[in-house]
Amino acid sequence: MSFEIRTMQDNETQAVADMVHGLARDLRLNVIPALTGRALLESLDLVNVVVADEQGKLLGACLSLMTFSTFRGSKGVYVVDLFVDGAARNRNIGEALLRETARRAKVRGAKFIKLEVDVTNTGGARFYERLGFKKKLEDRLFILEQDGLNNFIAERETP
């Protein structure tokens, strides 16, 4: 059987959120994603989602955002999550999802793809390297989570 790569439909947001939870579970991460179908639906002005569908069953999804690089002086696409159901792997579904995401981003002016891979996800790292992605050792990821963000804003508020 063959699969179709297409835009996620609004009534599939919970299924895609469940896939993101499955990604964390498959990687045995000590983090439970907060994503819900409702949160995804409410964020469709920011998030682009393509899915792999086989006769009405979702096999995988790629969530992405458009971004901009000042150093490159160009638009790009940031892949937030790419997931393929374990039973559907080794059918080039992940590659097809990523290629469609790249095609759509290119139409919007993207000149690069950026993504992160959890340090425990060696299979994911091999997958991206096989597709030509290069590990960028010059950058380090820094995050200010919600409490830190709130404290940061409150400490510097001026009248």
C-alpha angles and dihedrals in degrees: 000000000000129000133222126225111214145143115289113254120229092247090058098061094102092049089052091047087052089054090055088052088049090054091056090046093048091051090046090231119175089229128089110209113238092212116126130179089250093052090049092049090050090051100051089110086070107024125068114203128190122181138197110233127189112186093325096318117113111228099176148343141212119206118195145166132208112243140176131229118207090194092054093035089222148096121262142171125250115207107217098182137354117189135171121185111253093239091054099048124119092041096099091252094133091050091048091050092049093046092051090048089051092048092051092047092049089056086056091051103268116159098178143025122226127189143153129229122203111247090241093054100088092155091055091049091052090048093054093043090052088055091053102263115146126215109241108215094177094074129069123195117238123183133185105202124210099277091045090047092051091048092047092052094044094049093056103037111128128191 
